[in-house]
Amino acid sequence: MIHHVLAVLDAATPGAGPGNDDLSDVAAAISADPGGSAAHTGALVHPGAAGHVDTLDTQPSWHDFRQGWAMYREAVFSGGIAGLTLGFMAVYVVLRRMVFVSAAVTQAAGLGVAASFWISLQLGVALDPAWGATAMALGTAVVLAGDPRRWGLSREMMLGIAFALTAGAAVLIGSRIPQETGDIQAILFGNAVVVSAGDMHHLLWTSVGVMILQLWWFRGFSFASFDAVSARVQGLPVRLLDVILLLSVGVVVGEVARALGAMPAFAMSTLPGMAALLLVRGPLWATFAVASLIGAAAGVGGYLLAYREQFSVGPAQAVTAVGLVVVAALIHAAVGLAIRLVRWRRRAA
């Protein structure tokens, strides 16, 4: 078990990318006896950890989580940052029917991971798969931002081609490097048990830069997105704003896939927008604000769910985001029913 725990702890080193195992393994690692085998191997055991976990099947407690907060902190913060930023962008993705754009970009990030491993294997050059994910996601966003009519294609055709090509190529290249399958799957589906401080800071500053731009040009982006004809009449550079918006989505999705995995990146770039649109019937800025909060709740709440129930982190974050959409739909239905009942009583009176 110690060797397994040490492998998990190695994922916390800078540049390691998403972790390769479940939260239960890390809980076992930080709860291990400091004077036992981990001590003489030099493993990084949290100094405040106490007690002993006999098997990896033991359900971790919140006390263990607090004791191991130094190890989990970056991953929790990264989930919140990713959800906050992607939740904001999700409103554009849903209202502009760009869900396939987000899907294609996240699949491109997965292709970047597989291609990085393959290039490293073939050329013997160390190539960080995390950077490959970001570069491929951004490149796909650039292609999708172009005008497909020049090639006789519609936007839907271009999106379908991009999604099928990136998804298929990722599987084909991955099949050529079976020895790296675990690492590829970890980044594709998200197993970010621990996130390095460097990855968290990179995600933070990328998100801050994108959010500053989005808030600074909020009126222009929203006007060009939801009333393009009027925006052109007003002299706004609609085409330029569309390109910048797609690039923003690509940059953030790539960075989130780099730190957390492609699955949670896709989930948080679409589902918070759906939930916010079900809940908010007010100013547009309120919809964006609620979507950001829902995204952050999915990122942090999904991590906590994964820790408590010993799930993989990425799928837990995706399922949490779906659950928040279901809750929003139930609230929307309940409010609608209440309004109809009030109107019926008024007519009856």
N, C-alpha and C positions, 0 to 999 in steps of 0.2 A: 504493500500500500504506500510506503514512503516514497518509492520511486515514482509512483503515479502522482502523488501529491507534489513532489518536486517538479515534475513536468508541468503541472498546473501553475505552480509558482513562477516558473520560467516565463510564462506568458505575460507576467506583469512587467518584464523588463522593457525599456524603451525600444520602440520600433518593432515590437513583436506582433502588433496588430491585434485582432480579436483573439480572445482566449480559445482554447481548444477543448474545453470540457464544461461540465455543468457547475452551477453554483454550489451544489452540495459538496463537490470535491474541494472547492476552495474553503467552504465552511469547515470541512474536515481538516484541511491544512492548517488553518489559523487556530483551530482548537486543539491541535496536537500537543503532546507533552513537550515543553521547551527543553527538558533535560533528556529527551529520548533520542531516537535516531536522527531527527532533523537537526539536533544541535551539532553533532560532530560532522554532518555533511555540509554545514554552512548554509542551510536553507533559511530563507527569510521568513521567520515566524513572528507574528505580531507580539510585541513584548507584553501586552496586556491580556493575551489569550490565556484562558484557564481551563482546566478540565481535560478530558480525553475522549476522543471519538473512536469507538472500537471498530465501527464499520462505516463504509460510505453510504449505507442505507439509512443512517440515523438522521431524522429530520432536524435541520438546523433551527435554532431558536433566535428570537430577536435579541437576546442577550449576546449570543455569538456574533450577531450582525453588528451590534454596538462595539463589541470588543475588536472586531475586524474592520471597523470603519475606515481605517487608514488604507486598507487594501481595496475596499469597494468604492471609496469616495469618487475617484475619477470616472468610474463607469456609471455611477448614479448621476453625477453632474453632466456627463456626456449625453445620457439619455434625456435629461431635462432640456439641455441646450438644443439637441437635435429636434426634439418634439416641438419646442417653442418656435424655432425658425421654420421647420418644415410645415408645422401647423399653419403658420401665417401664409406660406406659399400655397398650401392646400386649397385655400379659397379660390385662388386663381385657377388652379388645376381643375377643380370641380366645375366652377361656373363657366369656364372656357372650354370645358369638355376635353381637357388635356390629360386625362387619366392614362391614355396610351403613351403620351410623351413621358410621363413619370415612369411607366412600366419599361419603356424602351431604354431610358437612361439608366435605370437600376440594373437591367439586364446587361447593358454595356459595361457597367462597373464590374459585374461578374466576369464578363469576357476579359476585361483588363487584368483581373486577378489571374485567370487561367493563362493568359498570354504572357504575363510576367514570369510565372513559374516555367513555362515552356521555353521562353527565351533564355532564362537563367540556366536551364538544363542543357540547351543546345549550344550556347555560346560560352558557358562557364563564367558568365558575368553576373554578379550579385545585383538583382533588380528587385526593389521593394514592391511587392504586389499591391500594397496600399496605394502607392503613387500610380501604379498602373490602373487601378480602379478609378481614381480621380481623373486621370488624363483621358481615359476612354469615355467616361461619362461626359466630360466637358466637350470632347470631340464630337460625340453623338448629338449633344445639344446644339452645337454649331451647325451640323448638317441639317438637323430638323428645323433650325431657324431660317434656313434658306427657302427660296421659292421653288417648290417642286414642279410648278407649271412649266418651267423652262425645259423639263424633261418629259412633259406630257403626263405628269402624275398629279393626283390630288393629294392633299395633306393626309387623308386617311390611308391612301396607298403607301405613302412614304413611311408613315408610322408603322403600318403592318410589316413592311419590308425590314425596317430597322429592328423591330421587336423580334421577328422570326430569325433574322440573320444573327443578331447578338446572342440570343438564347441558344440557337443551334450551334453556333461556333464555340460558345463556352463549353458545351457538352462534348463536342468533338475534340477540342484541344485538351480538355480535362481527361478524356479517355486515353490520351497519349502519355500522360504523366501520372499513373496510378499511385506512385509513391507519395505524391503531394495531395491526394484526394481529401485527406482530413483537413488540411489547411484551406483548401479551396472551399470545401463545404462550410467551414467555420465562417468565412467571409461572405459567402453567398447567402447563407441562411441566418447568420448572426449568432455567435456564441460568445459575446463580449463579456465574459465573466469579470475580467479585469481589463482596464484601459490604461495605457501609459500616460503619465502626466504630459508628455510631449504631444501625443495624439489629442488629448483633451484640449490643450492650449491651442493647437492648430485648428481644431473644430471651433473653439470659442471665437478666435479672432476672425476666422472666415465668416462665421455667423454674424458677428458684430458688423463686419464690413457690408455684408449683404443687407442686413436689417437697416443700417444707416441709409443706404441707397434706396431701399424700398420705402422707408418712411419719408425721406427727403422728396422723392418723386411720387409719392402716393397718389396724389390727385391725377397726375399724368398717366400713371400705370392703370389706375382704375378707370379713368375716362377712356383711354385707348382700348382697354380690354372689353368694356361692357357697352360702349357706344362709339365704335370706331368711325362711323360716318360723321357724326357730330364732331368728333375729335379732329378729323381731317379738315372739316370746314373751319374749325377754330385755329388751324395751322399747326397742330401738334404733329411731331414726327412719329406717326403711329408705327411705321415699319421698324424704326430704330428702337422704340420702346418694347415692341414685341420681341426683338432679338435680345435685348438686354434682359428681359424677363425670363426668356428661355435659358439664357446663359446663367442667370442667377439660380434657377432651378437645378441646372446641371452641376454647378459648382457645389451647391449645398448637398445635393443627393450624393455626389461623388465623395465628398468629405464624410458624410454620415456612413455611407457604405464602407469607407476606409476604416472608420473607427468602430462601428457597431455591426455592420453587415448589410447586405442588399435588401433582405426581407423587411426588417424594421424601417429601412429608408423608404421603401415603397409604401408601406402601411402608413407611416406618419406624414407622407407627402400627399395623401389622398383622404384618408378617413377622418381626420379632425375637421377638415372643411365640410364634409358631409354632415357631421354631428352639429357643427356650428350653424349651418344653414337650416337645420331642423329646429334649433332652439331659439335663434335670434330673429325677431321681426322688428328691426329698428335700423339705425344708421349703419352704413356699410362698415365703418371703422369698428363698430361693436362686433360685427361678425368676425372680422380679422382678429380682434382681441380675444374673443371666446375660443376661436379655433387654435390660437397660440397656446392658451391655457389647457385646452383639451389635449393638444399634442404633447405638452410637457407632462401632463398627468399620465398619458399613455407610456411615455418614455421611462419615467420614474416608477410608476405603478407596475408596469410590466416587469421591470427589474426586481422589484420587491416580490411580485408574484412568483417569479422564477426562483428567487432565493428560498422563499417559504415552501413552495411545492416541489422544489428540485427539478424545475423545467429548464430547457434551454432558453437563453435570454431572448434571442431574436424572435422566435415564434411566440414567446410569452408577451413581448411588447406588441406584436401584431395582433394577437388575440385580444389583448387589453384594449387596443384601439377599436377593434370591432365591437367589443362589449360596450364601449362608450357610445358608439353609434346606435346600438340597440337601445341603450338607456335613453338617448336623445329622442329616438323614434317613439318610445313609449311615452315620454313626457309630451312630445308633440301631439300624439294621439289623445292623451288625457286632457290636455289643454283645449284641443279642438272639440272634444266631446263636451267639456264643461261649457264652452262658448255656445255650442248648439243647444244645450239644455237651458241656459239662461235666456237665449232668444226664444225658445219654445215657450217658456214660462211667461215671458213678456207678451207674446202673442196670445197666450191662453188667458192672461189677465185682461 
